[in-house]
């Protein structure tokens, strides 16, 4: 599972920015950037989580470059 999907899954479960960052080994600012991109997208979290990892880059290409 990609880090992006892990981030979204943890966010959906109610984990905070600090917890997500620690669990995934990324900075809090990186988590904030991803969550801002998610919130500004037209996608629902469940539809993003159901996508295959390779297809993720097609829908939100700028997220892939952040990891």
RAUR-V583354 format. One record per residue. N is the residue number from 1. RES is the residue in one small letter. OMEGA is omega as a letter, one per 30 degrees, with the letter a starting at -180 (999 if undefined). Layout:
N,RES,OMEGA
N,RES,OMEGA
//
This chain:
1,x,a
2,x,l
3,x,l
4,x,l
5,x,l
6,x,l
7,x,a
8,x,l
9,x,l
10,x,l
11,x,l
12,x,a
13,x,l
14,x,l
15,x,l
16,x,a
17,x,a
18,x,l
19,x,l
20,x,a
21,x,a
22,x,a
23,x,a
24,x,l
25,x,l
26,x,a
27,x,l
28,x,l
29,x,l
30,x,l
31,x,l
32,x,l
33,x,a
34,x,a
35,x,l
36,x,l
37,x,l
38,x,a
39,x,a
40,x,l
41,x,l
42,x,a
43,x,l
44,x,a
45,x,l
46,x,l
47,x,l
48,x,a
49,x,a
50,x,a
51,x,l
52,x,a
53,x,a
54,x,l
55,x,a
56,x,a
57,x,l
58,x,a
59,x,a
60,x,a
61,x,a
62,x,l
63,x,a
64,x,a
65,x,a
66,x,a
67,x,999
//
